[in-house]
Amino acid sequence: MYISNKSSERGNVDVVILLIAHGADVNAQSASCNTPLIYGRAAEHEEVRVSLDSGADVEDHNEIGYTPLINTASAGHIHIAKVLLEHKNGINTRSNIFEKNIIGVGLF
């Protein structure tokens, strides 16, 4: 079982908690290697925090090398970026395609 990426996108903290309680994989990947945490860039910080507290990998990346932090920064979600940084997200991780770190992507 995995957490629906749509649940993470829409900010359904109760759904995320329920799925995790029933064994959902917080690191499951979509066809493009996105995890719920990568999709969670548009979620409220509480859904992201619940996923992180349940073992979501902050360094996981999608097929172009975007981590949750890179994806969050490029979307301008500062409140989510703060939560990710609290969980020791690597600030110097680079994407595969653009070979930019978080600062380069944020300015791109």
Buried (B, 14 or more C-beta within 10 A) or exposed (E): EBBBBEBBBBBBBEBBBEBBEEEBBBBBBBEEBBBBBBBBBBBBBEBBBBBBEBEBBBEBBBEBBBBBBBBBBBEEBEEBBEBBBEBEBBBEBBBEEBEBBBEBBBEE
